[in-house]
Amino acid sequence: MSTVLGNRLPPAAQDVVLLLARLLLGAVLIAHGWQKLVDQGVGATADGFAQLGIPAPTAAAVFAVVAELGGGVLLVLGLLTPVAGLLVAATMAGAWWFVHRGSGLFAAEGGWELVAALGLGALVLGVVPGRLALDHVLAGRGARREPVAA
């Protein structure tokens, strides 16, 4: 299959690119989740969320930690990637709505570029994690089973 610019990358190269993207995005998410859980603590994170006007700040802080830390680990492993992608995207949508909406584009000015990139990246990698993902390995094992004779 060809694209406007020529031939696509070979499938193995595509899988490596997707793996690298999952590793990088997962590392960023793990760092942010770790920061909320360990460096600041969930209580301080919830207090910060309350000051930002986020409803149910303690529940939101716990959800953010689970989505960022857990979702990041799942993306790195390529395991349950659709779930991880949705959790991260929901968290980033909430961050946009309650914190970054109306603040412009650039993150340095409180804008939404980082949460948009993380959320969309997680959605894409949740749908297409590549063959170097545990999801692919586990799905492949199930698909190789021989049908049982009746």
C-alpha positions as CSV (number, residue, x, y, z in Angstrom):
1,M,0.0,0.0,0.0
2,S,1.3,3.5,-0.8
3,T,0.7,6.9,0.6
4,V,1.1,10.4,-1.0
5,L,4.7,10.5,0.0
6,G,5.5,7.0,-1.1
7,N,5.5,3.5,0.5
8,R,4.5,3.0,4.1
9,L,7.0,1.9,6.7
10,P,7.3,-1.9,6.8
11,P,5.0,-3.4,9.4
12,A,7.9,-4.2,11.8
13,A,9.0,-0.6,11.7
14,Q,5.5,0.6,12.3
15,D,5.4,-1.6,15.4
16,V,8.6,-0.2,16.7
17,V,7.3,3.4,16.2
18,L,4.1,2.5,18.1
19,L,6.1,0.8,20.9
20,L,8.3,3.9,21.2
21,A,5.2,6.2,21.3
22,R,3.6,4.0,24.0
23,L,6.9,4.0,26.1
24,L,7.2,7.8,25.9
25,L,3.6,8.6,26.5
26,G,3.5,6.0,29.3
27,A,6.6,7.4,30.9
28,V,5.1,11.0,30.9
29,L,1.8,9.7,32.4
30,I,3.6,7.6,35.0
31,A,5.7,10.6,36.1
32,H,2.5,12.8,36.5
33,G,0.7,10.0,38.4
34,W,3.7,9.4,40.6
35,Q,3.9,13.1,41.3
36,K,0.2,13.2,42.4
37,L,0.5,10.0,44.5
38,V,3.9,10.2,46.1
39,D,5.6,13.6,45.7
40,Q,2.5,15.7,46.5
41,G,0.3,13.1,47.9
42,V,-3.4,12.5,47.1
43,G,-4.5,14.8,49.9
44,A,-2.5,17.8,48.6
45,T,-3.5,17.0,45.0
46,A,-7.2,17.0,46.1
47,D,-6.6,20.3,47.9
48,G,-5.2,21.7,44.7
49,F,-8.1,20.3,42.7
50,A,-10.6,22.0,45.2
51,Q,-8.9,25.3,44.7
52,L,-9.3,24.9,41.0
53,G,-13.1,24.3,41.5
54,I,-13.0,20.7,40.5
55,P,-16.0,18.9,41.9
56,A,-15.5,16.0,44.3
57,P,-11.8,16.8,44.5
58,T,-10.7,13.8,46.4
59,A,-12.4,11.4,44.1
60,A,-11.0,13.3,41.1
61,A,-7.5,13.1,42.6
62,V,-7.8,9.4,43.1
63,F,-9.2,9.0,39.5
64,A,-6.3,11.1,38.1
65,V,-3.7,9.0,39.9
66,V,-5.3,5.7,38.7
67,A,-5.7,7.0,35.2
68,E,-2.2,8.5,34.9
69,L,-0.1,6.0,36.9
70,G,-2.2,2.9,36.0
71,G,-2.9,4.0,32.5
72,G,0.7,4.9,31.9
73,V,1.8,1.4,33.1
74,L,-0.8,-0.3,30.9
75,L,0.3,1.7,27.8
76,V,3.9,0.8,28.4
77,L,3.0,-2.8,28.6
78,G,0.5,-2.6,25.8
79,L,-2.1,-4.3,28.1
80,L,-5.7,-3.3,28.1
81,T,-4.8,-0.4,25.9
82,P,-8.4,0.6,25.0
83,V,-9.2,0.9,28.7
84,A,-6.0,2.8,29.4
85,G,-6.6,5.1,26.4
86,L,-10.2,5.9,27.6
87,L,-9.1,6.5,31.2
88,V,-6.3,8.9,30.2
89,A,-8.5,10.7,27.6
90,A,-11.2,11.2,30.2
91,T,-8.7,12.6,32.7
92,M,-7.2,14.9,30.1
93,A,-10.7,16.0,29.0
94,G,-11.5,16.9,32.7
95,A,-8.2,18.8,33.0
96,W,-9.0,20.7,29.9
97,W,-12.6,21.5,31.1
98,F,-11.8,22.5,34.6
99,V,-8.3,24.0,34.3
100,H,-7.1,24.8,30.8
101,R,-10.2,25.8,28.9
102,G,-10.0,29.4,27.9
103,S,-6.3,29.7,28.8
104,G,-5.0,29.6,25.2
105,L,-2.8,27.0,23.6
106,F,0.6,27.0,25.2
107,A,1.1,25.0,28.4
108,A,3.6,27.5,29.7
109,E,0.7,30.0,29.9
110,G,-1.7,27.5,31.4
111,G,-3.0,26.4,28.0
112,W,-4.3,23.1,26.8
113,E,-1.7,21.8,24.4
114,L,-0.2,19.2,26.8
115,V,-3.5,17.7,28.0
116,A,-4.8,17.6,24.4
117,A,-1.6,15.8,23.1
118,L,-1.7,13.3,26.0
119,G,-5.4,12.6,25.7
120,L,-5.4,12.2,21.9
121,G,-2.1,10.2,22.0
122,A,-3.6,7.8,24.6
123,L,-6.8,7.4,22.5
124,V,-4.8,6.6,19.4
125,L,-2.5,4.2,21.1
126,G,-5.4,2.6,22.8
127,V,-6.9,1.8,19.4
128,V,-3.6,0.9,17.7
129,P,-1.0,-0.3,20.2
130,G,1.0,-2.3,17.6
131,R,2.1,-5.9,17.5
132,L,4.7,-5.3,20.2
133,A,2.0,-5.1,22.9
134,L,0.8,-7.7,25.4
135,D,-2.8,-7.1,24.0
136,H,-1.6,-8.4,20.6
137,V,0.3,-11.4,22.2
138,L,-2.7,-12.4,24.3
139,A,-5.2,-11.9,21.5
140,G,-3.0,-14.0,19.2
141,R,-3.0,-16.9,21.7
142,G,-6.8,-17.0,21.8
143,A,-7.1,-16.7,18.0
144,R,-4.7,-19.7,17.5
145,R,-6.9,-22.2,19.4
146,E,-8.3,-25.0,17.4
147,P,-12.1,-25.2,17.4
148,V,-13.5,-28.0,19.5
149,A,-15.3,-30.7,17.6
150,A,-18.9,-31.1,18.6
